[in-house]
Amino acid sequence: MAENNRADKLPKSWDPATVESALYQEWVDRGYFTADVNSLKPAFSIVLPPPNVTGQLHMGHALDHTLMDAIARRKRMQGYEVLWLPGMDHAGIATQSKVEARLKETEGKTRWDYSREEFIAKVWEWKREFGGTIGEQMRAIGDSVDWSRERFTLDEGLSRAVQTIFKQLYDRGLIYRAHRLINWSPVLETAVSDIEVVYKDVDGELVSIRYGSLDDDQPHVVVATTRVETMLGDVAVAVHPDDERYRDLVGTRLPHPFIPDRSMIVVADDYVDPEFGTGAVKITPAHDPNDYALGLRHNLDMPTIMDATGHIAGTGTMFDGMDRFEARVKIREELAKQGRIVAEKRPYQHSVGHSERSGEPIEPRLSLQWFVKVDELARMAGDAIREGDTTIHPTSAEPRYFDWVDDMHDWTISRQLWWGHRIPIWYGPDGEVVCLGPDDEVPEGYTQDPDVLDTWFSSALWPFSTMGWPEKTPELEKFYPTSVLVTAYDILFFWVARMMMFGTFAGLTTPEILGSGRDGRPQIPFTDLFLHGLVRDEHGRKMSKSLGNGIDPMDWVAEYGADALRFTLARGSNPGVDLPLGADAAQSSRNFATKLFNATRFALMNGAHVAGIPDAADLTDADKWILGRLEQVRAAVDDYLDRYQFAKANEALYQFTWNEFCDWYLEIAKVQPGEVTQRVLGYVLDTLLRLLHPTMPFVTETLWRALTDQESLNLATWPTPSGIALDDTAARRVADVEKLVTEIRRFRSDQGVKPSQKVPAQLDFAAVDLDGQEHVVRSLARVTAPEAGFATTAAIEVRLSVGTVVVALDTSGTVDKAAERKRLEKDLAAQQKELDSTSKKLANDAFLAKAPAAVVAKITERQRIATEEVARISARLRELEG
């Protein structure tokens, strides 16, 4: 009865909502996830890519967290002292935007209605009210992070790190201030980073303008633009050096239509494509990146024509004071009055960069900003990968990484915001400029630079600042460099490359704190870099609000459970490959959790317990097979996880658990009861639950406690090689049993025999090697031994690995022909409908042109199955007719 008592510890069914929250809190309270810097175990560390404090977990976060948690849990089981360090990013622009929107909605005020200090106090108040949401969601999905070491990019320690590295870079001449062209948000009134610019196709206009004489026989050129308003900043017209049409114009000047004291020089530059349009391009250096680069090459003036809010300013024209979009219309009208509009194309679809936070089109703008000089830093970041100090998984991502770091432009790090790390530069009353470290005193009468640092600046320090740098701490000594960084490939450039730059720089400047790198090179922030793909909808489309195809991971947790969410994501995650996701996959994972629960509960009710592997001499063929297959799966899973092949690892576990252990060994176990079978069941379940625990921690913990009466899987060891090789003879016999039982079951169904009904049958095993398997076959196929009066009414031959088995059945009196015909006709109608539907889709050229290959393949497979089923059912109906 002891074994039955174990089953009594489990509920009748698996309901994750009643288990997960309390179980997670128990894990935290018991300190399972708290790292010990004094441990003698080898160290393994991961830092959580810090989500925005403004936000909530989306599916991309859920994938990221699932994979990191699976890694951390497995490493703990393998005997490592694991630090998985959590934290949040202050998210400068995102947070300030949310607070400003709230103030406008609740108080009808802007940030300018407050002092800087008052506004920042409002942001901290908002952070205290809403900043805990994402932490609660991390708990809900089971993140095994060390909450005692949670960090925030604006906490005191990280602020100290930011000031320290800024001064180190500044003192080395790697930070400077200059006028450069940057992305500008007129709504937020700040520079924004490349990652905060989203490109959208918009219906705009293409307007062709005539510069120079209106007389065709006099010097003139025609240029085309999608932003007519920028012509107020035009200082030149560029043509290709080899373009014969404009050779005589190069070096001459054309009057500006609205600014009498400015003329536009015609310059020759290879940038111009003579085959595109008229072969002439207007040049506005202060409002276009390509024009800016050309302006530098030709030493052109760079007048700025807009203020910080995107209004025309300082041109001395009638357009001053107009919004840029209003000016676009008015300027076009005035040019038309002068006869300078040659052509207009409307609508004209083109790609325009928009502010991710405020939504308006970005304005390239010449502005005084702070920059990081990246040449030396980018070289070190590239060398770290080239020399093998850090390994990228998958290696196919390396060329993209090198393309970026080998051709990186200086990084704009200043933002015209109030929320963030204030730039540690102070200006004296007589024009002095000083950079102060965290321990330096501010000279009397000095004022601090008003800008704050780009959020990516502080997050670039994340792997080591979170562990106490620039102080020498036990955490840095034990856990740095970190073992692996897990993130999506889309921020390889924006965050990963910056961490590599600042990490190697800090390793170069403070080796006494961070340790020395391999062969004397600078220390690196992480030894492995694993890049996973992006989560997309089931049709392969990017999830977005506009498409309405986003999925809230918390909805899946509520409906299917955290284990199902996690297993779905891990089972679909291949290195660097996007993951299409739909509710069907989540339901499948929920069904898997239920299957695992029911299988374990059944095994416990039938005496399964953990007592080691029985002697080989006592094992049946089925025992030998399942133990051998388990060892093969264990080895494969280990290999896959070592290479971050989560999809393959979890698919192997799914297939083995469902198709081999549950569908076959559990069924065979019913007909070979006894202590040996109970021990084999216990051993297999113990191993399986350990292997599945990193991905499905809640259901495996619940089941393992019932199976073993031990405290927690969090304290269990990872399965190691059992030394059991697959017995080929046993495996062949079990495969033959599976095939024979499957064919008999299918034949019975085709004959209209109910699944629960036993049918007399003759089995001729003379030509095959299935010694001792007849009882198993008869039990699983529900066919009894022939008795007096047996008469063969149906028979099949099943070809096995060695020989053929003849199965003769007596189905007389077991089939209701009318009922069977009615059932078959219903099934035939359903399969014909499926065949018609799939055939129609596959005959639609428009559908085939747009649908992802995976979707087409799935429909093609459905069509094939429907075709076979229509043929099979039709044949059976003809038999009944006969």
N, C-alpha and C positions, 0 to 999 in steps of 0.2 A: 504493500500500500504506500510505501515511501515515495515511489515514483509517481503514483497517482496524486499524492499530495503536492508534488511539484506542479503538476498540471492545474491543480486547484488554485495555485498562486496567480494564475493568469485569468483575465476576464474571459467571458465566452467569445468575445470578438474583439478585433483591434479597432479602437477608437482613439486616434492620436490626440484629439482635442482634450481628452480627459487625462492625458499622461504627460505631454511634452513640457508644458510650462513648469510644473512642479519638479519634474525630473531634472530640467536644466538648472533650476535654482539650487537643487540639492548638489549638483556637480560643483557649482560655483562655491557654495557654502563649505563644501568639503575640501576646497582648494586644489582640485584636480588640475586646474589650468594655470595655477600660479607657479611661475618659474623660480627655481632656487639657484642663486648665483654661487652658492657654496657647494653645489652638487658635484660629485666626482664623475657623473655621467658625461659622455661627450655632448657638446652643445649643438643645438639646431635652432635657428631663429628665422622668423619671418616678421616683417613689419606690414601692417595692413595699409594698403593704399588709402590715404585718409579721405573718406567721403565728405562732401560739403556739409557743414553744420546746418545749412539751410534745408537740406533735402530729406528725401525718403529713399529707401532701397528700391531700385528698379531691377529689372531682370538681369541687366549687366552686372550690377553689384552682386546679386544673388549667385550668379555663376562664379564670379571672382571669389566670393566668400566660401562657397561650397568647395571649390578646388583647394583653397588655402587650408580650410578646416580638415579636409581629407588628408592633406599632406601632414598637418600638425598632429592629428590623432594617430596616424600610422607611425610617425617618428617616435611619439611617446611610447607606443606599444613595442617599438623596436629597441627601446632602452636609452633613448636620447633625453637630455634635459631640454625641453622645448620652451622657447619664448615666442609666443605669437602676440605681438604688441599692437594694441588698438589705438585709435585716435581719430580726431576730426580736424578738418581743414577750415580755417576761418572764412575762406571763400569770399575774398574782398568785394568784388563787383556784385556777385550773386546775393550776398547777405545785405550789403548796403542798399541794393535795389529793392529787396523785399521790405526792408524797414522803411525806406522812403515811400514805397507804395502804401504801406500801412498807415504812415503818418498822414499822407494825403487823404486816405479814405476815412480815417477816424478823427483827424484834427483839422483837415483842410490846410495843412502846412507842408512846406518843403524843408530840406535840411538847412537851407539858408536862413530860415526863421530861428535857428538855434546857433549857439556858439559851437565850435568844434567839440569841446569837452561835453556839452549837453547832448549833442547828437550821438557821440560815442557811448555815452551812458545809456541812451535809448537802445542802441544796438546790443549792448551787454544785457540789458533787460530782456530784449527779444530772444537772445541766445539762451538765457536761463529758462524762458518760457517754452521755447520750441526746440531747443538744441538737443533734447534727449530722445527725440522720436526715433532717429536712426539706430541709437543704441538699443532701444527696446526691440526693434525689428531684428537686429543682430542676435539678440537672445532668442527670439522666436524661431529663427532658423537653425539655432544650435551652435553658433560660433564659439569655439573653445579658446577664446582670447584671455589674456591675463588682464582682467579688469583693474587689478591693483596698480597697473602701470599705464593706464590710459592717459594719452597726451592730447593737447590742443595746440595748434600752431601759433596761438597768441598767448600761451601760458608763459610764466616767467622764465623758465629754463630755455624754452625754444626761442624766446625773444632775445635772450642773452647770446644764443648761438648765432642768430641772424646778425646781430650787431658785430659779433666777433669776426665772422667770415666776410662781412661787408668791408670792415676795416682792413683785413688781410688782403683782400682783392684790391681795394683802393690804394693801399700803400705800395702794392706791386705795380700800379699803373694799369690794372685790369678793369677798373671801373672809371668811367669818365662821363662828362656832361657835354652834350652837343645838340645842335639843330639837325634833325634827321626827319625823313618822311616816315610816318607811323600810321597805324590804323587808329582812327579817331571816332568816338561815339558822341555825336552832337547832343543826344538825349542825356547820357550819363556825364558828358563833359570830361571825358578822360581818354587816355590812350588805352587800347585793349590788345590782348595778345592774339596771335594767329589762331589759337584753338578756340577763342571766343568769337570767331568770325564764321558764320554759316553761309555758304553760297547757295543761292536759290535762282532758278530760272524765272525771269519776270518778263512781262510784256511791256517793253519800253518803246523808244523811238530812235531811229537813226536819221540824223539830219546832216545833209551835205551843205557846207558853207563855202562861199567864194571869198577868198582873201585876195587883196590887190585890186587891180583895175576891173571895172565892170565891162570894159571894152575887150572883146576877145583877142584883139591884136596887140593889147598891152600886157605887161607882166601880171600874171595872176596864178593862183593855184586853188584847187577845190579839195577840201578835207571833210571827212565825215566824223561825227561824234554821237555818242549816246547820252552825253551830258553837256548840253549846250551851254549851261551856266559857267562851266570851267573856262570857256573862251575868254572870260575876263582876266584869267591868269596866263593866257598864251603869250609866250615870249619868242617863239620860233616855229618854223615849219620845217620838218625833216623829210629828206628824200634819199633814195639810195645813191651811192656814189657813181654807179654805172648806168643810172637811168638817163638816157639821152634827152628825154623830154624836158628835164629840169636842169640840165648841166649849166646852162647860161644863167640860171637864177641863183645858183649856189653863191652865197656871200652877199647877195643883195638883200634889201629890206622891204617889207610890205607894211603899210600903215595899219594900225589897229582900228577896227571900225568904231570903237567907243572911247578909246583913250588916246587923245591927240598927241601926248608927249611920249608915247611908246610905239616903237616899230618892231616888227617881228623879222628876225634874220632867218634866211633860208640856209639850213645846214645839211651836209651830206653825212649819212651814218648807215653802217651796215645793218642796224636794227630794223630798218624799214624794209618791208616786203614789196618790191616793185610790182608784183603780180596781184596784190590785194587792193581792191578799190581803185583809187586814182593814183596810188603809189606815193601819195603825200600824206603826212601825219602832222596834226597840230601838236604842239609841245607845251604842256602845263606842268613844269617841274615840281611845283609845290602841292599838286593834287593828283598825281598819278605815279605809281612806282617805276614804271618803265621810263616815263618822261623825266623823272627825277634822276635816274641813272644816266640818261642821255644828257641831261643838263649838267651833271658833274663832268662828263667827258668833254663838253664844249664850253664849260665855264659860263653858263647862262645865268641870268638873273632869275630869282625864284620868289616872285611876289605871292604872298598869301592873300586870298580874296575872301575868306570867310572867317568869322569869329568862332569861339568855342561852341556856340549853339547852332552852327550851320547856317547863319545868316550872312549875306553878302556884306562886306565891310572893307573900308579903306581903299576902294577903287576910284572914288571921286566921280562915280557915275550915278545915273538916276536909279540904279538898281540897289544901291546901298540900303541896308535895312530890311531887304526882302529875304524871306526864307529861300533856301536853295531851290526848292521845287517850284515856288512861285516865280523865282527869277528865271528858271528854265523856260517857262512859258513866255514871260515878258521879253526876254532877250530874243527868243525865236521870232516873236512878233515884230520887234524893232529891226531885226536883220532882214525880215521879209519886206519891211517898208523900204529898206535900202536896196532891195533887189539882190540880196546876197544868199538867199535860200535857193539852192540849186535843185534839191530833191528832199523828200521826206518819206520815210518808210515807217508806217505805224499800223498795227503793232509790230515791234521788232523784238523777238525773244533773245535775251542774252543773260549771262550769269552775273549776279550782283552779290557782293558780300554784305551780309546783314549782321548786326550785333545780336549775339545769341541771347543776351540778357534783356535788352530793351526793344529789339525787333526792327529798328530802323536801319536803312542802308548805311554802311560804314563810309566815312569820308577819309580818304588818304589825306594827311595833313602834315605840313612841315611844322615841327614843333621842337621846343627845347626840352630834352628828356635826358634821363640817366641811362647809360648803357653798360653792359658787360662786354669787354673785349674777349672774344671766344677762341681765338686762334690756338693758343697754348692749351686751353682747357679742352677744346674739341679734339686736339691731337691726342692728349692723354686718354680721353674717353674712347677714342678709336683704337688706340694701342692696347687698351685693356682687353678688348675683344680679339684683336688680331693675335695677341700673344697668348691667348687662352686663359687669362686670369679670370675672366667671366665668360661663361658659355651661354649662347642664345639657343633656346629651344622654341620653335624649330630652327635649324640652321638656315633654312630658306629665307629667314627674315634678315640675315646679315647684310646682304647687298643694300637693302633699304636703309638700314642703320648707317652703313658707311657712306651712302649717298648724302645722308643728312649731315653727319658730323664732319665729313670731309669738305663740305661746301656750306658751312653754317655762317650766317650773317650775325653781326653783333646783336646782342639781345637787349631789347628795350625793357628795362626793369622798373621804371617809374610809372605810377598811376596817380591821377589827379582825384584821389578819393580821400575820405577821412578814416575809413575803417581798414586797418591793416597795420603792418610794421612801418612806422615812420622812418624815412630815410635818415640815417645817423650823420647827416651833414649839417654843420652850423655855420652861419654867416656873421662875421663881425661888423661893427659899426663903420669900419673903414674899408670894407670890401674883403676882409679876411675870409678864407674858407678852410674849415677844419673838419676832419672826420674823427669822431670820437668812438672809442670802444665802450663796452658796458661798464667798465670801472673808472672811466675818465670823467672828470668834473667839467661841466659846461662853463666856459668863461663868462664872466659877468657882461651883460649887454649883448650877448650873442642870441640869434634866433635860429630855430631849426627849419630846415627845408620843409615846405608844406606837403610834399608828395609822400605817398606810401609806396612800398615795394609790391611788385607783381606777386600774386599769390604763389606762383610757381617758384619764386625765389626761396621762400621758406620751406616749401614742400620738397625742394631739391636737396635739403639737408636732412630729410626725414629719417633715413636709416640710422644716422649717428646722433643727430640732435635729440631724438627721442630717448636715447640711452645715456644722455647727460653731457655730451660734448658741448663746450670745450673743456669740461672738467674730466679728469681721469676717474672713471667710475667702475665698480665691479661689473656692471652690466656690459660696458664696452669691452672689458678684459675677457669676459666669459662668452659673450654672444656676438661680437663684431669681428670680422665682417658678417653680415647676415648670410644665411644659407641660400635663400632663393627669393626672388621677387616674382610675384604672380600678378599679371595685369593683362588688359586687352591690348592688341597690337596697335590700336588706333592712337594711343598716347605714347608710342615708342619714341617719338621725337620730342613731344612737348614736356614730358615728365621724365621718362627713363633716361634720355640722353642728358638732361640737366642733372639728374642724380649722379650719373656717371662722371660728369664734369666736376661737380662740386665735391663728390666723394673722393675722386682721385686727387683733387686739389688739397682737400683737408688731410688726406693721407700723406701728401707730399710735405705739407707745412707742419703737421703735428704727428709725426710717426711715433713719438713717445707716448701718445694717447691712443691712437688707432692701430698701432702696430705697423710693421713693415710688410710690404707686398712681396710677391714671389720674385726671386732673383733681384732684389733691390729696387723693384719698380714701386710706384706709389700704391698704397693699399686701395682696394676697391670696395664699394659698398655692398655688393652681393656677388656670390660665386656663380649662381645660376640665375638666368633670366628666362622665365617661362611666359610666352605670349599665347594667350588663347584668343579665339575668335569673338565676334560680336553676336549677340542674341538677336535673331530676326523672327518675323512671324512665320507661320507654317508654309507660306508661299515664297519665302525668301526675301520679303520686303523689310526695310528698316522700320522698326517700331516708332510711331510718332503720333502726336495728338491729332494732327491734321487728318491722318488716315484712320484714326480711331482703332488702331490695331494693337495698342499697348496692352500688356498684361501686368497687373500688380502682383508681385510675388506673395504679398500678404493674403491676397484672395485665394491663391493656391494653397497656402498654409492652412487657411480656414476650411477650405473645401476638401483637400486631399491629404493634408498633413505635411509637416516639414520634411520628413523622410522622402515622401513622394516628389516634392519639389526638388530636393537635392539630387535624388537618384536620376530624375529626368535630365537635369542639367549635366551631371557628371557623365551619364551614359551617352550624351550627345556631344561631349567636348573633345574635339581633336585639335592638336596643336595648330594654332594659326588659322583655323578653318571656322567660318561662321556657322552658327547653330540655329537652324529653323525650328520653331517651337509652336506647338499647338496643344489644346486641352486634351486631345486624344492621348498624347504622350504622358501627360500627368495622370490621366485615369489609368493608363497601363501601369505606371509606377505604383499607384495606389493599390491596384490589383495585385501587384507583386508583393507589396508589404503584407497584404491580407493573406496571400498564398503562403508566404514565409511564416506568418503567425499561425495559421491553421495547421500547417505541416508540423511545426514545432509542438504545438499543443497536442496534436494527434500522437506524435512520437512519445511525448511525455506520458500521455494516458496509457500508452502501451509499453511503458517501462523504460524508455530511453534514459540512459544516464552516462556520465563521464567516468570511465574506469580504465582508460587506456585501450590500446588495440589488442584484440584477442590473438591467440597464437594462430599462425598461418594455417596449421593443420586443421583448425576448427572452422575455417572460413568456407562459405559456399562460393560458388562462381559469382553470384551477385555481390557478395561481400567484397571479394577480391576486385571485382570490376569497379565498384563505387569508390573503394579506397584508392585504387590506382588512378582513377580519373580525378579524384579530389587532389591528389598530389600533382598531377599535370596542371590542373587549373590553378592551384596555389603557386606553382612555379611561374606560370604564364602571367598571373596577376602581379606577382613581384616584379617581373621583368617589365611589364607595361607601366607600372607605377613609377619604377625607377626612371623611366623615359617620359614621364608625364603623359602617357597615353591613357587618359582616364576613360575615354569612350570604350576602348578595347578591353580594358580591365573590367569595367562594370558590365559590359555585354557578355564577357566570358562568365562572370558570376551569375548573371541573369539566366543565361541559357543552361548552365549546369544545374542551378537550383531548381528551375522550373521544369526543364525538359528531361533531366536525368534523375535528379534526386527525388523530386516530388512526384513526377508522372510515372517513374518506373521503380526506383529502389523502394520508396515507401509502399507502393503496391505489392512488390515482391515480399517486403518485410511482413505484410499481413499474413502471408501463407508460409513463412518460415520463422515463426515466433521462437523466442528463447533468449537466454542470457547473451549469447554471442551477437545476435541481431540487435538486442537492446544496446549493447556496448558499441557496436558499429554505428548505430543511429546516433548515439551520444557523441561519438568522436567526430562524425561528419558534421553534425550540427554545431558543435563547439568550434570547429575550424571555420565553417561557413560564417557563423555569426561574427567571429573575429575579423574575417576578411571583408565582410560587408560593413562593419562598424564605422570605419572612417567616412563612408558616404551616407549610411543610414543609422545614425547613432541612437535614436530613440527606440525604435522597435527592436533592434539588436540588443540593446541594454536590457530591456524588459524581458526578452526571451532568455538571454544568457543568465540572468540572475535566477530565473526559475529553473533553468537546466542545471546550473552548477552550485547554487546556494552560496555563491561568492559575492563580494561587495560590489564590484563594478568592472565593466569592460574597460573603463578608462585606466585601470590598474593591471589589466591583463597583458600578456606578451603576444607579440605578433607571431602567427604560425611560421614555423621553421620547417625545413625539409624532413619528411617522415621516413625517407629511405624506402618507401614502398613503390616499386615499379609496377606499371600496369601489366597484369597477367594476360598475355595475348589470347590464350585459350579461353580463359574466363570471359574476356571482353568479346571474343567472337561468339561465344555461346549466348551471352546476354543480348548481343545485337541480333542474333537469329531469333531469340525469344521475342524481342520487341517487334521484329518484322512479322513473325508468324502471328502473334496476338493482334497486331494492327490489321493485318489482312483478314483474319477471321472476323474481327469486329466490323470491319468495313463490309465484308461479304454478308454477315448477318443483317446489317442495316439495309443493304441493297435488297435483301430478301424480305424485308419488312418485319424482322424479328425485333421486339422491344429490347432495349439495352439490359433491363433487369431480368429478362426471361432466360432460363437455362435451356439449352438445346442439346439433345444427344448427338454425339459425333464420334466418328472413328478417326484416329490420328495414326498415320503410318510413319513412324520415325526410323524405319529400317535403313534408309539411305542417308541419314544425317547424323551428326555428332551432337546430340542433345541429351546425353545421359543425365538422368536425374531431374530433367526439366519438365517432364510431362505434367506433373502436379501443378507447377507454376503456370504453364500454358493454359491448362483447363480452368484453373481458378480465375485467371485474369481475362480469359476469353469467354468465360461462362458457358463452357461446353462440358457436358457430363459424359461418362462412359456409356457405351451402348448397352441396352438391355434387350430382353426377349421382345421380338416383334419389331426390332429396329429395321427401318427401310430408308435407303438413301434417296432423298428428294433433291439434293443440291450438293455440288462438290466443287472444290477448287484445288489447284496445285500452287504451292508457294515455294519458289526457288530461294534457297538460303545460301550461305557462303559455301557450304559443302552439301551437295545433293538437294533433293526436292522432297517436301512433305505433302502428302495427299490428305486432304481434310474432307470427309464425307459427313454431311449433316442430314438429320431427319427433322425437317421443319413442318411435317404434317400436323395439323391442328394448332400451329403456333401463329399462323398469319391470317388476319382478317383482310381478304383481298379487296373488298370494297373500301375499307378504311385506308388500306395501304395505297390504293389508286388515288383516293382523294388527297392524301398527304403528298404523294408524288406530284400530282397535278399542281398543287399549291407551290411546292418547291420549284417546279419547272417554270411556273409563271414568274416567280421572284428572280430566278437566274436569267430568264429571258429578258426581263426588265433591266437587270444589271448589264447584260450583254449589249442591249440596244443603247443604253446610256453611255457606256464606255466607248462603244464603236462610234457614236455620234461625236463625242469629244475628240477622238483621235482622227476623225475625218475633217475636223474644223481647222483649216490652215491658220486662221487668226489666233486660235487658242494655242496651237503648237508653236507659233512664233513668239508668244509672250510667256508661256508657262515655263517655270524652271525645269531643268532636265529631270530632277528627282521626282517632281510631280507627274511628268509624262511617264516616267518609268513605272511609277506606282499604278497609274491608270492602265498602262499596258499589261501589267501583271494581273490586275483585276479582270481585264478582258479575257486573258488567257484562261484564268480559273473558271470564269463564267462559261466560256466555250466548252471546256471539258465537262463541267457539271451539266450543261444542257444535253450533251451527248450521252452522258452516263444515265441521267434520269430518263431520257427518251428510250434508251435501250431497256431499262428496267420496266417501263410501262408496256413496251412491246412484249416482254416476257410474260407479264400478267395477262395481257390480251390473249396470248397463246394458251 
